[in-house]
Amino acid sequence: MDHDLDADALTALGHPGRLAVFRLLARRAPHGVRPSEIAEALDLKPNTLSAYVTTLTRAGILTTWREGRSVYYGVDLKRVGTLIQFLVNDCCRGRPELCEPLAARSLERLAARQAGGTRNILFVCSGNSGRSQFAEAILNRNGDGRFRAYSAGTRPGRRLNPEAASVLAAHGHDTGGLAPKSVTRFEATDAPRMDCVITVCDQAANEDCPPLPGLPLTAHWSIARPSAVEGADRAAAFAAAYDAIEARVTRFLALPVETLDALALQSALDAIGATRAAGKGA
């Protein structure tokens, strides 16, 4: 093991700005994020972001690639995994008071899945007035009792978006009990424990929210913000967002979740999220 490289990685992460960039990209992993989006989310000047990314890349933590004309930054998950192994196995020497709490939470989650029963899925977007409500309604109706879906917002609105409500009603959903709520509701110790937390908008995925209890799996399914569309195309944008979410939920329901281990389920969730809907938005 190259301890010099490990030291470089820890040094790179020891700066608050670089750590913020890394944490944002880790929340979006395994997908990449454009520099302009990172700069906007973290309120960074382009030259500052460039300096941060250069240091993190030299330390082996980040990777850069192109898709067409766009540049993307992403976390090198294999390298980060090696760094974590170094911290646990070498620096901490496997001490139970440090390592066993993490292992216990992982085993608790695995045992709960293998025991069967309903699995809790939380969908998160910024306002919780449209896209995440679509996902909650679709999964609860089509999940055949295998799942219990919830939704929340990082900055919840005051009411369900009327255009979203119209789309839900057109698809036969009862909107009477749907209302925006904060993701902080699910941080409480007495809140339902989530098996998976799925963000459905880039803005929510970019925000620095604390992890929920129980160490749930996380994934990001980017769906364009329909309320950003103006004029005659606005209704079509809401309909398209519903269709995109329904397609992803359908793929999720086809998974043999009851028999998949955590790594296989995470890979499947990431693969579903890799299918980008037309357009972009928060």
Beta strands, then each sheet from edge to edge (+ up, - down):
strand 1: 62-67
strand 2: 70-75
strand 3: 119-125
strand 4: 147-153
strand 5: 196-199
strand 6: 217-220
sheet 1: 1+ 2-
sheet 2: 4+ 3+ 5+ 6+
end
